[in-house]
Amino acid sequence: MRTTTYGAAATCVLYMTTALTPTVAAAEPQGQDPAGIADIVVTAERRPQTIQKTPIAITAIDGSQLSRSGITDLVNAVERAPAVQIQKSNIGSAFYIRGVGSRGLSGETPISVFQDGIYQQQAEMIGVGFADLNRIEVLRGPQGTIYGRNANGGTINLITNDPELGRLGGAVMAQYGNYDALGLQGMVNIPLSETLALRIVGARNKHDGYLTNGLNDQNQDLGRAKLLWQPLPELRVLLSVERTEIDQDGPGNVILPTDRDNPWTAPDYSTLLTIPAFTPVYCSPQCQAFFTLKNTAYRGELSYDFGFATATFLTGIQRFQRSYGQPFSGLWEIDDLPVDQETYEARLNSASDAPIQWVVGVYVFDQDRAGEKKYNYSFGQYTDYAVYESHSRAVFGQATVPVSDVLRVTGGLRYTRDKFRRRDDIGVVDGTTGEITQQPTAGTLQSGSYGKLTYKIGAEYDVSPRSMLYAQHSTGIRSGGVDPAGGLYRPETIDAFELGSKNRFLGNRLQVNAAAYYYLYKGYQLSYYVYANGGSVPSFITSNVPGTTKIWGAEIEGQFSLTRNDRIDFSANYQKSKFGDAQITTSCTPAGVCTVTDLSGRSLPRTPKWTATLGYEHRFDLADNGSVTARVDGQYKSAYNVDLLTFANSRQSAYALLNGRLTYAAPDDAWTIGAYINNATNHPVIQQANTAGPQVYGVINDPRTYGVVFSAKF
């Protein structure tokens, strides 16, 4: 049955291209319709290409359109992309793409996130607001050859605007909405000389808590300076420093099932108890949550065009400090986390007009999280993460070779070598006084290293000048490590097969891209809670699932320019999944009697069978050469399990979300003013579920938000 489903999806992709286009490439049509769809240039394969010429399932999201929709953070921006799921938690957010993701409490997510080419591993930074954004690229499917480890499910690229030589200008944006939401952004571009330019950006984003207890609020500040020096046409040096500061109550959860009158009703957390003594924790009454973060990121890029190829050197240095005190799922803990991270990459790309397109490079990643301290007062446990570091080294190369005028083949290799070391020192804290009653005892130093060669092979065939078929087989690796319980887990590997088609029809007015995919996972990393020795204190562990875990599906994405003023965009995704031989132990009594849950053959969590989006936009041209644009869009997802163990109230029923926007743009877009509404029907969606004694707690999406946005450029 699986083979039939996948084969039918692949046949559909083939038919869509061959039935609607000629079977041989023809000359490029002349005299294009002014209502045609504009090309979007992306750098998904580390070189500029239009989306339609990039043999990857990819969605590009325009930064200015996000601002006009009142969206100023990555999570809310990406959750509208096809086949993407969001999972929020008390430490940040994680993405699931085509059913691939990680709960984020142990190990590293298989969805890699990059900002301006620099890898961002911290989950806490994913939900931070952005400013002066050019675009977001969402790459669906493994990207292991060029982007490396931890890209088994896909990659998300944030690209901010660079300084412009010879232009003095700037922009401002102001947003106000319900929940006392306030967004302010400012940018100025300063030409310091003919070869030197500086771009300075500042932003502030805040709103009151979405939950009745004040949690799920926002209070963030961001500043960034980018300096561009281009003394020669061939030489380009780009330096930037970015500072992010957060001081808010932080994320929270509700009790499931949610309150029918107000789903965002949340516990007041004034009477938290220790476990198993069930006496009030030291912060009771009125345990006040807090979440603070300070992050400084230094980035540098140097490129030189030799003519036959361009050399690029990238470096990123991150100094990160996060602290929180959170009543999460009825528990009270305080955690302080420092992170030092450094990444370096050097690569050589062929010239854009070279007959053979190629790239080779080396990559270095070092991260040190030693010094993290966690105080869990509900459990009376104190953890000092005395050693907590990971290192990665890689070399990679990929080439696309033309076999004929319409056929190209691609091959790529990447060798990755990873090392990790971790030692958790465990002590005891008095849950009623907050005092450490037993200093941490040194734990066992856990370490490991492994190497893996991953590859990609593929082919592209131009059915016509505006239609392309592609097929590829790629492999990837997700790094292994040590879980919070001190257990070692191995790397996870993937074999992925994809058949896709990219097309433009009807004089460049209809764009239809489709893909069918089939993933085979070995050593699938499964994270879950275990209650050992009859205790009430859970351990969060990660283990590798025996056998082969499978995910397969098909998707279609496109847009239709009905007229120069009317546009429809749409997508649909069908997917299925199946665990391998996944029998996990979830609890054990002191006598050694254990409860085993058999997940074999079950669907993976957060994998709705059907996902669909639909949007319509109309622009009214005014007599003063200004315009008014109205847009409405919606997203539908079928029912799915939120949690691995599918306990009560952890299943999300089918739902649809609706958003709208109305914007007036002055002539030449000199300034705009508009109104927006997101989640217009105020529908709650469960994004995470946890058990805590007899209750089930959940993290849910944002409620209905609405407001006005003003922007101007000068």
Secondary structure in CASP SS format (residue, H / E / C, confidence):
PFRMAT SS
TARGET T0000
AUTHOR 0000-0000-0000
METHOD secondary structure of the structure
MODEL  1
M C 1.00
R H 1.00
T H 1.00
T H 1.00
T H 1.00
Y H 1.00
G H 1.00
A H 1.00
A H 1.00
A H 1.00
T H 1.00
C H 1.00
V H 1.00
L H 1.00
Y H 1.00
M H 1.00
T H 1.00
T H 1.00
A H 1.00
L H 1.00
T C 1.00
P C 1.00
T C 1.00
V C 1.00
A C 1.00
A C 1.00
A C 1.00
E C 1.00
P C 1.00
Q C 1.00
G C 1.00
Q C 1.00
D C 1.00
P C 1.00
A C 1.00
G C 1.00
I C 1.00
A C 1.00
D C 1.00
I C 1.00
V E 1.00
V E 1.00
T C 1.00
A C 1.00
E C 1.00
R C 1.00
R C 1.00
P C 1.00
Q E 1.00
T E 1.00
I H 1.00
Q H 1.00
K H 1.00
T C 1.00
P C 1.00
I C 1.00
A E 1.00
I E 1.00
T E 1.00
A E 1.00
I E 1.00
D E 1.00
G H 1.00
S H 1.00
Q H 1.00
L H 1.00
S H 1.00
R H 1.00
S C 1.00
G C 1.00
I C 1.00
T C 1.00
D E 1.00
L H 1.00
V H 1.00
N H 1.00
A H 1.00
V H 1.00
E C 1.00
R C 1.00
A C 1.00
P C 1.00
A C 1.00
V E 1.00
Q E 1.00
I E 1.00
Q E 1.00
K E 1.00
S E 1.00
N C 1.00
I C 1.00
G E 1.00
S E 1.00
A E 1.00
F E 1.00
Y E 1.00
I E 1.00
R C 1.00
G C 1.00
V E 1.00
G C 1.00
S C 1.00
R C 1.00
G C 1.00
L C 1.00
S C 1.00
G C 1.00
E C 1.00
T C 1.00
P C 1.00
I E 1.00
S E 1.00
V E 1.00
F E 1.00
Q E 1.00
D C 1.00
G C 1.00
I E 1.00
Y E 1.00
Q E 1.00
Q C 1.00
Q C 1.00
A H 1.00
E H 1.00
M H 1.00
I H 1.00
G C 1.00
V C 1.00
G E 1.00
F C 1.00
A C 1.00
D C 1.00
L E 1.00
N E 1.00
R E 1.00
I E 1.00
E E 1.00
V E 1.00
L E 1.00
R E 1.00
G C 1.00
P C 1.00
Q C 1.00
G C 1.00
T C 1.00
I C 1.00
Y C 1.00
G C 1.00
R C 1.00
N C 1.00
A C 1.00
N C 1.00
G C 1.00
G E 1.00
T E 1.00
I E 1.00
N E 1.00
L E 1.00
I E 1.00
T E 1.00
N C 1.00
D C 1.00
P C 1.00
E C 1.00
L C 1.00
G C 1.00
R C 1.00
L C 1.00
G E 1.00
G E 1.00
A E 1.00
V E 1.00
M E 1.00
A E 1.00
Q E 1.00
Y E 1.00
G E 1.00
N C 1.00
Y C 1.00
D C 1.00
A E 1.00
L E 1.00
G E 1.00
L E 1.00
Q E 1.00
G E 1.00
M E 1.00
V E 1.00
N E 1.00
I E 1.00
P E 1.00
L C 1.00
S C 1.00
E C 1.00
T C 1.00
L E 1.00
A E 1.00
L E 1.00
R E 1.00
I E 1.00
V E 1.00
G E 1.00
A E 1.00
R E 1.00
N E 1.00
K E 1.00
H E 1.00
D C 1.00
G C 1.00
Y C 1.00
L C 1.00
T C 1.00
N C 1.00
G C 1.00
L C 1.00
N C 1.00
D C 1.00
Q E 1.00
N E 1.00
Q E 1.00
D E 1.00
L E 1.00
G E 1.00
R E 1.00
A E 1.00
K E 1.00
L E 1.00
L E 1.00
W E 1.00
Q E 1.00
P E 1.00
L E 1.00
P C 1.00
E C 1.00
L E 1.00
R E 1.00
V E 1.00
L E 1.00
L E 1.00
S E 1.00
V E 1.00
E E 1.00
R E 1.00
T E 1.00
E E 1.00
I E 1.00
D E 1.00
Q E 1.00
D C 1.00
G C 1.00
P C 1.00
G C 1.00
N C 1.00
V E 1.00
I E 1.00
L E 1.00
P C 1.00
T C 1.00
D C 1.00
R C 1.00
D C 1.00
N C 1.00
P C 1.00
W C 1.00
T C 1.00
A C 1.00
P C 1.00
D C 1.00
Y C 1.00
S C 1.00
T C 1.00
L C 1.00
L E 1.00
T C 1.00
I C 1.00
P C 1.00
A C 1.00
F C 1.00
T C 1.00
P E 1.00
V C 1.00
Y C 1.00
C C 1.00
S C 1.00
P C 1.00
Q C 1.00
C C 1.00
Q C 1.00
A C 1.00
F E 1.00
F E 1.00
T E 1.00
L E 1.00
K E 1.00
N E 1.00
T E 1.00
A E 1.00
Y E 1.00
R E 1.00
G E 1.00
E E 1.00
L E 1.00
S E 1.00
Y E 1.00
D E 1.00
F C 1.00
G C 1.00
F C 1.00
A E 1.00
T E 1.00
A E 1.00
T E 1.00
F E 1.00
L E 1.00
T E 1.00
G E 1.00
I E 1.00
Q E 1.00
R E 1.00
F E 1.00
Q E 1.00
R E 1.00
S E 1.00
Y E 1.00
G E 1.00
Q E 1.00
P E 1.00
F E 1.00
S C 1.00
G C 1.00
L E 1.00
W E 1.00
E E 1.00
I E 1.00
D E 1.00
D E 1.00
L E 1.00
P E 1.00
V E 1.00
D E 1.00
Q E 1.00
E E 1.00
T E 1.00
Y E 1.00
E E 1.00
A E 1.00
R E 1.00
L E 1.00
N E 1.00
S E 1.00
A C 1.00
S C 1.00
D C 1.00
A C 1.00
P C 1.00
I C 1.00
Q E 1.00
W E 1.00
V E 1.00
V E 1.00
G E 1.00
V E 1.00
Y E 1.00
V E 1.00
F E 1.00
D E 1.00
Q E 1.00
D E 1.00
R C 1.00
A C 1.00
G C 1.00
E E 1.00
K E 1.00
K E 1.00
Y E 1.00
N E 1.00
Y C 1.00
S C 1.00
F C 1.00
G C 1.00
Q E 1.00
Y E 1.00
T E 1.00
D E 1.00
Y E 1.00
A E 1.00
V E 1.00
Y E 1.00
E E 1.00
S E 1.00
H E 1.00
S E 1.00
R E 1.00
A E 1.00
V E 1.00
F E 1.00
G E 1.00
Q E 1.00
A E 1.00
T E 1.00
V E 1.00
P E 1.00
V C 1.00
S C 1.00
D C 1.00
V C 1.00
L E 1.00
R E 1.00
V E 1.00
T E 1.00
G E 1.00
G E 1.00
L E 1.00
R E 1.00
Y E 1.00
T E 1.00
R E 1.00
D E 1.00
K E 1.00
F E 1.00
R E 1.00
R E 1.00
R E 1.00
D E 1.00
D E 1.00
I E 1.00
G E 1.00
V E 1.00
V E 1.00
D C 1.00
G C 1.00
T C 1.00
T C 1.00
G C 1.00
E C 1.00
I E 1.00
T E 1.00
Q E 1.00
Q E 1.00
P E 1.00
T E 1.00
A C 1.00
G C 1.00
T C 1.00
L C 1.00
Q E 1.00
S E 1.00
G E 1.00
S E 1.00
Y E 1.00
G E 1.00
K E 1.00
L E 1.00
T E 1.00
Y E 1.00
K E 1.00
I E 1.00
G E 1.00
A E 1.00
E E 1.00
Y E 1.00
D E 1.00
V E 1.00
S E 1.00
P C 1.00
R C 1.00
S E 1.00
M E 1.00
L E 1.00
Y E 1.00
A E 1.00
Q E 1.00
H E 1.00
S E 1.00
T E 1.00
G E 1.00
I E 1.00
R E 1.00
S C 1.00
G C 1.00
G E 1.00
V E 1.00
D C 1.00
P C 1.00
A C 1.00
G C 1.00
G C 1.00
L E 1.00
Y E 1.00
R C 1.00
P C 1.00
E E 1.00
T E 1.00
I E 1.00
D E 1.00
A E 1.00
F E 1.00
E E 1.00
L E 1.00
G E 1.00
S E 1.00
K E 1.00
N E 1.00
R E 1.00
F E 1.00
L C 1.00
G C 1.00
N C 1.00
R C 1.00
L E 1.00
Q E 1.00
V E 1.00
N E 1.00
A E 1.00
A E 1.00
A E 1.00
Y E 1.00
Y E 1.00
Y E 1.00
L E 1.00
Y E 1.00
K E 1.00
G E 1.00
Y E 1.00
Q E 1.00
L E 1.00
S E 1.00
Y E 1.00
Y E 1.00
V E 1.00
Y E 1.00
A C 1.00
N C 1.00
G C 1.00
G C 1.00
S C 1.00
V C 1.00
P E 1.00
S E 1.00
F E 1.00
I E 1.00
T E 1.00
S E 1.00
N E 1.00
V E 1.00
P E 1.00
G E 1.00
T E 1.00
T E 1.00
K E 1.00
I E 1.00
W E 1.00
G E 1.00
A E 1.00
E E 1.00
I E 1.00
E E 1.00
G E 1.00
Q E 1.00
F E 1.00
S E 1.00
L E 1.00
T E 1.00
R C 1.00
N C 1.00
D E 1.00
R E 1.00
I E 1.00
D E 1.00
F E 1.00
S E 1.00
A E 1.00
N E 1.00
Y E 1.00
Q E 1.00
K E 1.00
S E 1.00
K E 1.00
F C 1.00
G C 1.00
D C 1.00
A C 1.00
Q E 1.00
I E 1.00
T E 1.00
T E 1.00
S E 1.00
C E 1.00
T C 1.00
P C 1.00
A C 1.00
G C 1.00
V C 1.00
C E 1.00
T E 1.00
V E 1.00
T E 1.00
D E 1.00
L C 1.00
S C 1.00
G C 1.00
R C 1.00
S C 1.00
L C 1.00
P C 1.00
R C 1.00
T C 1.00
P C 1.00
K C 1.00
W E 1.00
T E 1.00
A E 1.00
T E 1.00
L E 1.00
G E 1.00
Y E 1.00
E E 1.00
H E 1.00
R E 1.00
F E 1.00
D E 1.00
L C 1.00
A C 1.00
D C 1.00
N C 1.00
G C 1.00
S E 1.00
V E 1.00
T E 1.00
A E 1.00
R E 1.00
V E 1.00
D E 1.00
G E 1.00
Q E 1.00
Y E 1.00
K E 1.00
S C 1.00
A C 1.00
Y E 1.00
N E 1.00
V C 1.00
D C 1.00
L C 1.00
L C 1.00
T C 1.00
F C 1.00
A C 1.00
N C 1.00
S C 1.00
R E 1.00
Q E 1.00
S C 1.00
A C 1.00
Y E 1.00
A E 1.00
L E 1.00
L E 1.00
N E 1.00
G E 1.00
R E 1.00
L E 1.00
T E 1.00
Y E 1.00
A E 1.00
A C 1.00
P H 1.00
D H 1.00
D H 1.00
A C 1.00
W E 1.00
T E 1.00
I E 1.00
G E 1.00
A E 1.00
Y E 1.00
I E 1.00
N E 1.00
N C 1.00
A C 1.00
T C 1.00
N C 1.00
H C 1.00
P C 1.00
V C 1.00
I E 1.00
Q E 1.00
Q E 1.00
A E 1.00
N E 1.00
T E 1.00
A E 1.00
G C 1.00
P C 1.00
Q E 1.00
V E 1.00
Y E 1.00
G E 1.00
V E 1.00
I E 1.00
N C 1.00
D C 1.00
P C 1.00
R C 1.00
T E 1.00
Y E 1.00
G E 1.00
V E 1.00
V E 1.00
F E 1.00
S E 1.00
A E 1.00
K E 1.00
F C 1.00
END
